[in-house]
Amino acid sequence: MNPGSLQIELMCELERLCYPETLAYDTFMMREFLREPGMLLVCEWHRGELVGFQLSDRKRATIITIDVHPGYRRQGIASRLMHRSLQILKAFHLKRISSQVAVDNISSLMLHFKFGFKIRQRLRNYYGFGNDAYLLVLEL
Ligand SMILES: CC(C)(COP(=O)(O)OP(=O)(O)OC[C@H]1O[C@@H](n2cnc3c(N)ncnc32)[C@H](O)[C@@H]1OP(=O)(O)O)[C@@H](O)C(=O)NCCC(=O)NCCS
């Protein structure tokens, strides 16, 4: 997986728009992720602007992040990203895929439920003290 520097910058810009500073992946972390084998990156563009992307890790069978630009939400972009990612992951014969979502992130939880993910476990303090996540799993 080898997107250029400009694309990585655009992805990190989206991260900053989507998450608090402490949780957004910076350029260094994004590069590290993308260097690893088995990474799957699916992007949505609109008139040359990166409006969404989903990064998944095929080897660990987990979704790393899904970002949609705030100005482009509720238009089905995340659904398209998720659909395409899951299709590719299925083609690699993965049996299940997991995802971690903050317990108060209703839009992301609803997105995952729409695709059939089920809550497997509550992960205490996953995003720092007092900020729990759900471990969600989809049997493919
Ligand atoms: C979560 C996120 C990716 C959804 O992106 P999106 O493009 O708006 O999602 P879609 O338009 O494809 O909606 C898919 C489903 O998600 C759910 N959903 C999305 N936004 C929602 C909201 N504000 N409230 C309730 N449900 C919502 C709905 O079930 C929707 O399906 P429907 O349109 O058939 O009802 C987007 O809000 C985002 O980038 N949030 C910030 C980053 C983030 O939290 N990422 C997930 C980390 S695990």
The ligand as an ORCA input file, in Angstrom:
! r2SCAN-3c Opt
* xyz 0 1
  C     -19.533      7.540     11.333
  C     -19.337      8.183      9.960
  C     -18.140      7.524      9.298
  C     -20.612      7.922      9.120
  O     -20.390      8.454      7.813
  P     -21.583      8.821      6.818
  O     -21.012      8.920      5.452
  O     -22.332      9.987      7.322
  O     -22.502      7.524      6.929
  P     -23.639      7.068      5.903
  O     -24.288      8.267      5.290
  O     -23.102      6.040      4.994
  O     -24.656      6.410      6.904
  C     -24.596      5.015      7.181
  C     -25.464      4.680      8.371
  O     -24.853      5.183      9.547
  C     -25.872      5.612     10.440
  N     -25.685      7.032     10.720
  C     -24.811      7.875     10.109
  N     -24.871      9.089     10.674
  C     -25.766      9.000     11.675
  C     -26.255      9.925     12.645
  N     -25.808     11.188     12.694
  N     -27.177      9.483     13.539
  C     -27.619      8.214     13.507
  N     -27.202      7.284     12.593
  C     -26.291      7.689     11.702
  C     -27.206      5.313      9.782
  O     -27.601      4.016     10.209
  C     -26.844      5.299      8.330
  O     -27.647      4.469      7.568
  P     -28.968      5.074      6.838
  O     -28.535      6.312      6.116
  O     -29.388      3.964      5.934
  O     -29.923      5.394      7.938
  C     -19.139      9.720     10.059
  O     -20.147     10.258     10.881
  C     -17.780     10.133     10.601
  O     -16.811     10.271      9.854
  N     -17.701     10.370     11.935
  C     -16.443     10.814     12.565
  C     -15.401      9.745     12.529
  C     -15.870      8.471     13.184
  O     -16.444      8.492     14.264
  N     -15.581      7.343     12.496
  C     -15.903      6.020     12.990
  C     -14.874      5.598     13.976
  S     -15.174      3.957     14.567
*
